[in-house]
Amino acid sequence: MSEPNKGTDQQNETTKRETASRARDSADKATAPVSDAAKKTEAKAGRQAAAAATGQVTTVARTAWTAVARRKMLAMGVGAGVTAVGAASYAAGRRAGRRP
């Protein structure tokens, strides 16, 4: 009987690794454009989210500043509303207290 081929298994493993490496390289090259596009899309979405958040903060700040700047008119409006509610409840109480 002849001796078994010991080097054949080692060559097969080396060949399998090289083939797998080539397959990974090919897959990376094939998916590179998609990967680049995904990264660009993520960056664009991030910029849009930051811009939207900045816009919201600006709107809130502007509203707060307007309320502070017009605090006298705001106070007069609240005072007028409280006075109107008080007058209405007084009138309703007087009307309810009358006897028919």
C-alpha positions in Angstrom: 0.0 0.0 0.0 1.1 3.6 -0.6 1.3 6.4 1.9 -1.6 8.8 2.1 -1.2 12.2 0.6 -0.7 14.4 3.6 0.0 17.7 1.8 -3.3 17.5 -0.1 -5.5 18.5 2.9 -3.3 21.4 3.7 -3.4 22.6 0.1 -7.2 22.3 0.1 -7.5 24.4 3.3 -5.2 27.1 1.8 -7.2 27.1 -1.4 -10.5 27.4 0.5 -9.1 30.4 2.5 -7.9 32.1 -0.7 -11.2 31.5 -2.4 -13.1 32.9 0.6 -10.9 35.9 0.7 -11.4 36.6 -3.0 -15.2 36.2 -2.5 -15.1 38.8 0.4 -13.1 41.2 -1.7 -15.5 40.9 -4.6 -18.5 41.4 -2.4 -16.9 44.5 -0.8 -16.3 45.9 -4.3 -19.8 45.1 -5.4 -21.5 46.7 -2.4 -19.2 49.7 -2.0 -21.4 52.0 -4.1 -24.5 51.1 -2.0 -22.5 51.5 1.2 -21.3 54.9 0.2 -24.8 56.0 -0.8 -26.1 54.8 2.6 -23.4 56.8 4.4 -24.3 59.9 2.4 -28.0 59.4 3.1 -27.3 59.1 6.8 -25.2 62.2 6.8 -27.9 64.1 4.9 -30.6 62.9 7.4 -28.4 64.0 10.3 -28.0 67.5 8.8 -31.7 67.8 8.2 -32.5 66.7 11.7 -30.0 69.3 13.1 -31.5 72.0 11.0 -35.0 71.1 12.1 -34.0 71.1 15.7 -32.3 74.5 15.3 -35.5 75.9 13.6 -37.7 74.6 16.5 -35.4 76.2 19.1 -35.4 79.4 17.2 -39.2 79.4 17.1 -39.5 78.8 20.8 -37.0 81.5 21.6 -38.7 84.0 19.4 -42.1 83.2 21.0 -40.7 83.6 24.5 -39.0 86.8 23.6 -42.3 88.2 22.1 -44.1 87.3 25.3 -41.5 89.0 27.4 -41.4 92.1 25.1 -45.2 92.4 25.2 -45.7 91.5 28.9 -47.7 94.7 29.6 -50.2 93.9 27.0 -50.3 90.3 28.1 -50.9 91.3 31.7 -53.7 93.7 30.6 -55.3 90.9 28.6 -55.2 88.5 31.6 -56.5 91.2 33.9 -59.4 91.9 31.5 -60.2 88.2 31.3 -60.3 87.8 35.1 -62.4 90.9 35.4 -64.9 89.6 32.8 -65.1 86.2 34.6 -65.7 87.9 37.9 -68.4 90.2 36.5 -70.2 87.3 34.9 -70.2 85.2 38.0 -71.4 88.2 40.1 -74.3 88.7 37.6 -75.1 85.1 37.6 -75.2 85.0 41.4 -77.4 88.1 41.6 -79.8 86.6 39.1 -79.9 83.3 41.0 -80.6 85.1 44.3 -83.7 86.9 43.0 -87.1 85.5 43.8 -89.6 85.2 41.0 
